[in-house]
Amino acid sequence: MLVTPMKKHIDQLYFLRTSSFLQSLYKILLLAATLVPIGIVRAEMIIETTRIIYHEGKRDSSFKISNRSSERNAFVQMWLDAGNPQADPEQIVTPFTFSPAIAKVAPSQSQVVRLIYTGEPLPNDRESIFWFNMLEIPPKSTDSNRLSFSVRTRIKVFFRPKAIHDLSPDNQFDKMSWQLVKTNSQWFLEGLNTGRVYLSFFEITGTNTQANNSLLLNDGGMVGPGERIKFPLPASVNVANMSNTIKVKLIGDYGNAIDKEYEVKIGN
């Protein structure tokens, strides 16, 4: 039986607490989790996009969720949050609605989800970001020794106002600048985004004076409009031997990777 770390799956159960029945189920599952080994059922539901771009003025933004199982129905709950993954879905307020918010998807079938902007004011000179959440509630297992947990998928939703419809990460990468800064004994790669859209990246690679590549950041990251964010460098990176350029694998509107080279400066 597959045994997985408990904390991740217990955290995911927080999002089940949206009715008195599910609150009782939550307590039972937490108790059971301390008593038996756990076999985790593979998540069957997927979102057919890596990010959602909502252009102001559109009636809605539509995308698909799909059930990869050829045998079982899938049940999902969907909601948006404003950046706090631990927030209770019942308490979250965002300027969007869903259709549907809860779905049953037949085996090997898809469901179209419509995201609708309700018109509450958002900044008109820069992007705003939200997060789409899909919680898959697993079917009851016939195996008495197998305990299944819900699986949550979370992707970014960018609201792009009319004033910047022609802007996107694909044409705003030159608004990004980088410098190396040191705080106490820790080196950071600091990114500054002077543009009006969010800029995300997969990884950042540096080169040293011997022209060997070294991976500086591989966990990905994002810098919002007007933001300055520091990313700690691994202890293995020798800043003294680095060249003055870095290669950033940036992410476009469609989740595509775009390689960009930047000059990097040494800050104070």
NURO-735518 format. One record per residue (C-alpha): residue number from 0; x, y, z. Coordinates in Angstrom, 1 decimal. Each point is the difference from the previous one (the first is absolute). Last residue first. Example, Ala and Ser with C-alpha at 12.3 -4.5 7.8 and 13.67 -1.06 7.14 Angstrom:
residues 2
[1,[13.7,-1.1,7.1]]
[0,[-1.4,-3.4,0.7]]
END
This chain:
residues 268
[267,[24.0,47.3,-2.4]]
[266,[-0.8,-1.6,-3.3]]
[265,[2.2,-2.0,-2.4]]
[264,[-1.6,0.1,-3.4]]
[263,[-1.5,-2.7,-2.2]]
[262,[-0.3,0.4,-3.8]]
[261,[-2.9,-2.0,-1.2]]
[260,[-0.5,-2.9,-2.5]]
[259,[-3.5,-1.2,-0.9]]
[258,[-1.3,-3.4,-0.8]]
[257,[-3.7,-0.3,-0.5]]
[256,[-1.9,-3.0,1.3]]
[255,[-3.7,-0.4,-1.0]]
[254,[-2.7,0.1,2.7]]
[253,[-2.4,1.6,-2.4]]
[252,[0.5,3.6,1.1]]
[251,[3.8,-0.4,0.1]]
[250,[2.3,-1.4,2.6]]
[249,[3.6,1.0,0.4]]
[248,[3.1,-2.2,0.0]]
[247,[2.6,2.5,1.2]]
[246,[3.6,0.0,-1.1]]
[245,[2.4,2.0,2.1]]
[244,[2.7,2.5,-0.9]]
[243,[2.9,1.8,1.8]]
[242,[2.1,-3.1,0.4]]
[241,[0.1,-1.9,3.3]]
[240,[3.3,-0.9,1.7]]
[239,[-0.4,2.3,3.0]]
[238,[-3.6,-1.2,0.4]]
[237,[1.1,-3.5,0.8]]
[236,[-3.3,-1.9,0.0]]
[235,[0.0,-3.1,2.3]]
[234,[-1.8,1.9,2.8]]
[233,[-3.1,0.1,-2.2]]
[232,[-1.2,3.5,-0.9]]
[231,[-2.9,1.7,1.8]]
[230,[-2.6,1.7,-2.2]]
[229,[-0.7,3.6,0.7]]
[228,[-3.1,1.8,-1.3]]
[227,[-0.5,3.6,-1.3]]
[226,[-3.6,0.6,-1.1]]
[225,[-1.3,2.7,-2.4]]
[224,[-2.2,-2.5,-1.8]]
[223,[0.4,-3.5,1.5]]
[222,[3.1,-2.2,0.2]]
[221,[-0.4,-3.7,-0.3]]
[220,[2.0,-3.1,0.9]]
[219,[1.2,-3.4,-1.1]]
[218,[1.5,-2.7,2.2]]
[217,[3.2,-0.3,-2.0]]
[216,[2.0,3.0,1.0]]
[215,[3.8,0.5,-0.5]]
[214,[0.8,-3.0,-2.2]]
[213,[3.6,0.2,-1.0]]
[212,[1.4,0.2,-3.5]]
[211,[3.7,-0.3,-0.6]]
[210,[1.6,2.8,-2.0]]
[209,[3.2,-0.1,2.2]]
[208,[-0.8,3.6,1.2]]
[207,[-3.3,-1.3,1.4]]
[206,[-3.4,-0.3,-1.7]]
[205,[-3.4,0.4,1.5]]
[204,[-3.3,-1.9,-0.5]]
[203,[-3.5,1.1,1.1]]
[202,[-3.0,-2.2,0.0]]
[201,[-3.7,-0.3,-0.8]]
[200,[-0.8,3.7,-0.1]]
[199,[-3.0,2.3,0.5]]
[198,[-0.5,3.7,-0.9]]
[197,[-3.2,1.6,1.1]]
[196,[-1.1,2.9,-2.1]]
[195,[0.4,3.8,0.3]]
[194,[3.7,0.4,-0.5]]
[193,[2.8,1.2,2.4]]
[192,[0.6,-3.5,1.2]]
[191,[3.1,-0.1,2.3]]
[190,[1.7,-3.4,0.8]]
[189,[2.5,-0.5,2.8]]
[188,[2.3,-3.0,-0.1]]
[187,[1.0,-0.5,3.6]]
[186,[3.3,-0.7,1.8]]
[185,[-0.1,-1.0,3.7]]
[184,[2.9,0.9,2.4]]
[183,[-1.7,3.2,1.5]]
[182,[-2.2,1.1,-2.9]]
[181,[1.7,-0.1,-3.3]]
[180,[-1.5,1.3,-3.3]]
[179,[0.4,-1.2,-3.6]]
[178,[-2.0,1.9,-2.6]]
[177,[-2.7,-0.6,-2.5]]
[176,[-2.2,2.0,-2.3]]
[175,[-3.4,-0.7,-1.5]]
[174,[-1.9,2.5,-2.3]]
[173,[1.7,-1.6,-3.0]]
[172,[-2.2,-3.1,0.6]]
[171,[-3.1,2.0,-0.9]]
[170,[-0.7,-1.2,-3.5]]
[169,[-0.7,-3.8,0.7]]
[168,[-1.0,0.8,3.6]]
[167,[-3.1,1.8,-1.5]]
[166,[-1.0,3.5,-1.1]]
[165,[-2.5,0.8,-2.7]]
[164,[-2.9,-0.2,2.4]]
[163,[1.6,2.6,2.3]]
[162,[-2.7,2.6,0.3]]
[161,[-2.7,-2.6,-0.3]]
[160,[0.9,-1.7,3.3]]
[159,[1.9,-3.4,0.3]]
[158,[-1.3,-2.2,2.8]]
[157,[2.5,-2.8,0.4]]
[156,[-1.1,-3.3,1.5]]
[155,[2.7,-2.3,1.4]]
[154,[-0.4,-3.8,0.5]]
[153,[-0.9,-2.2,3.0]]
[152,[-0.7,-3.7,0.0]]
[151,[-1.4,-1.6,3.2]]
[150,[0.0,-3.7,0.6]]
[149,[-2.5,-1.6,2.5]]
[148,[1.2,-2.9,2.0]]
[147,[-0.5,-3.7,-0.3]]
[146,[0.3,-2.6,2.8]]
[145,[0.8,-3.6,-1.2]]
[144,[-0.1,-2.9,2.5]]
[143,[-3.8,-0.6,-0.4]]
[142,[0.4,-0.2,-3.8]]
[141,[-3.3,0.9,-1.6]]
[140,[1.1,3.6,-0.2]]
[139,[-2.5,2.8,0.2]]
[138,[0.4,2.4,-2.9]]
[137,[2.6,2.8,0.3]]
[136,[-0.9,3.6,0.4]]
[135,[2.0,2.1,-2.5]]
[134,[0.5,3.5,1.1]]
[133,[0.6,2.6,-2.8]]
[132,[1.4,3.4,1.0]]
[131,[0.4,3.0,-2.2]]
[130,[2.4,2.6,1.3]]
[129,[-0.3,3.8,-0.3]]
[128,[2.3,2.6,-1.5]]
[127,[-0.5,3.6,-1.0]]
[126,[1.6,1.5,-3.1]]
[125,[0.9,3.7,-0.3]]
[124,[-1.5,3.4,-0.9]]
[123,[-3.7,-0.6,0.6]]
[122,[0.3,-1.2,3.6]]
[121,[-3.1,-2.1,0.9]]
[120,[-3.5,1.3,0.6]]
[119,[-2.8,-2.5,0.5]]
[118,[-1.4,-1.1,-3.4]]
[117,[-1.2,-3.5,0.5]]
[116,[2.7,-1.7,-2.1]]
[115,[-1.2,-3.4,-1.2]]
[114,[2.1,-3.2,-0.1]]
[113,[-1.7,-2.7,-2.1]]
[112,[1.0,-3.6,0.5]]
[111,[-0.5,-2.5,-2.8]]
[110,[-0.2,-3.6,1.2]]
[109,[1.9,-2.9,-1.5]]
[108,[-0.6,-3.7,-0.5]]
[107,[2.2,-3.2,0.3]]
[106,[-2.2,-1.2,2.9]]
[105,[-2.9,2.3,0.9]]
[104,[0.6,3.4,1.6]]
[103,[-2.1,1.1,3.0]]
[102,[0.4,3.7,0.6]]
[101,[-0.1,2.6,2.8]]
[100,[0.5,3.7,-0.7]]
[99,[-1.6,-0.2,-3.4]]
[98,[0.1,2.6,-1.3]]
[97,[2.3,2.2,2.0]]
[96,[-0.2,3.5,1.5]]
[95,[2.6,2.7,0.1]]
[94,[0.7,3.3,1.9]]
[93,[1.5,-1.9,3.0]]
[92,[-1.2,-0.6,3.5]]
[91,[1.2,-3.0,2.0]]
[90,[-1.8,-1.1,3.2]]
[89,[-1.6,-3.2,-1.3]]
[88,[3.2,-1.0,-1.7]]
[87,[1.8,0.1,3.4]]
[86,[3.4,1.6,-0.6]]
[85,[3.1,-2.3,0.2]]
[84,[1.2,0.7,-3.6]]
[83,[0.1,3.8,0.7]]
[82,[0.6,1.8,-3.3]]
[81,[-3.4,1.4,-1.0]]
[80,[-1.9,-3.2,-0.1]]
[79,[-2.3,-1.5,-2.6]]
[78,[-2.3,-3.0,0.2]]
[77,[-0.7,-3.5,-1.4]]
[76,[-1.4,-3.2,1.5]]
[75,[0.6,-3.3,-1.9]]
[74,[-1.7,-3.4,-0.3]]
[73,[1.4,-2.6,-2.4]]
[72,[-1.9,-2.9,-1.6]]
[71,[2.0,-3.2,-0.2]]
[70,[1.1,-2.5,-2.7]]
[69,[2.0,1.7,-2.8]]
[68,[1.7,2.4,2.5]]
[67,[1.6,3.0,-1.5]]
[66,[-2.9,2.3,0.9]]
[65,[0.5,3.4,-1.6]]
[64,[-0.3,3.7,0.9]]
[63,[-0.6,2.4,-2.8]]
[62,[0.4,3.8,-0.5]]
[61,[-2.2,3.0,-0.4]]
[60,[0.6,3.7,0.7]]
[59,[-3.1,2.1,0.1]]
[58,[-1.9,2.8,-1.6]]
[57,[3.2,1.7,-1.0]]
[56,[0.4,3.6,0.8]]
[55,[3.0,-0.4,2.3]]
[54,[2.3,-2.8,-1.4]]
[53,[0.2,-3.0,2.4]]
[52,[3.2,-2.0,-0.5]]
[51,[-0.2,-3.4,1.6]]
[50,[3.1,-2.1,0.7]]
[49,[1.3,-3.5,-0.6]]
[48,[-2.9,-1.2,-2.1]]
[47,[-2.1,-3.2,-0.4]]
[46,[-0.5,-0.4,3.8]]
[45,[0.3,-3.6,1.0]]
[44,[-2.2,-2.4,2.0]]
[43,[1.1,-3.6,0.6]]
[42,[2.1,0.4,3.2]]
[41,[1.7,-3.2,0.9]]
[40,[-1.4,-1.8,3.0]]
[39,[2.2,0.3,3.1]]
[38,[0.6,-3.1,2.0]]
[37,[0.3,0.9,3.7]]
[36,[1.2,-2.0,3.0]]
[35,[-2.5,0.0,2.8]]
[34,[-0.6,1.7,3.4]]
[33,[1.0,3.6,-0.2]]
[32,[-1.7,0.5,-3.4]]
[31,[-3.2,-1.5,1.4]]
[30,[-0.3,2.8,2.4]]
[29,[0.5,2.7,-2.6]]
[28,[-2.4,-1.8,-2.3]]
[27,[-2.7,-0.1,2.6]]
[26,[0.4,3.7,0.8]]
[25,[-0.2,1.0,-3.7]]
[24,[-3.0,-2.2,-0.5]]
[23,[-1.8,1.8,2.7]]
[22,[0.9,3.4,-1.6]]
[21,[-1.1,-1.5,-3.3]]
[20,[-3.5,-0.7,1.3]]
[19,[-0.3,3.4,1.7]]
[18,[0.9,1.7,-3.3]]
[17,[3.0,1.7,-1.6]]
[16,[2.8,-1.7,1.9]]
[15,[1.6,-1.9,-2.8]]
[14,[2.6,2.7,-0.6]]
[13,[1.8,-0.8,3.3]]
[12,[0.5,-3.5,-1.3]]
[11,[2.9,1.3,-2.2]]
[10,[2.0,0.8,3.1]]
[9,[-0.4,-3.6,1.2]]
[8,[1.3,-1.2,-3.4]]
[7,[3.2,2.1,0.2]]
[6,[0.5,-0.7,3.6]]
[5,[-0.1,-3.8,-0.2]]
[4,[3.0,-0.9,-2.1]]
[3,[-0.8,-2.9,-2.3]]
[2,[-0.3,-3.7,0.5]]
[1,[-0.8,-2.1,-3.1]]
[0,[-1.2,-3.5,0.8]]
END
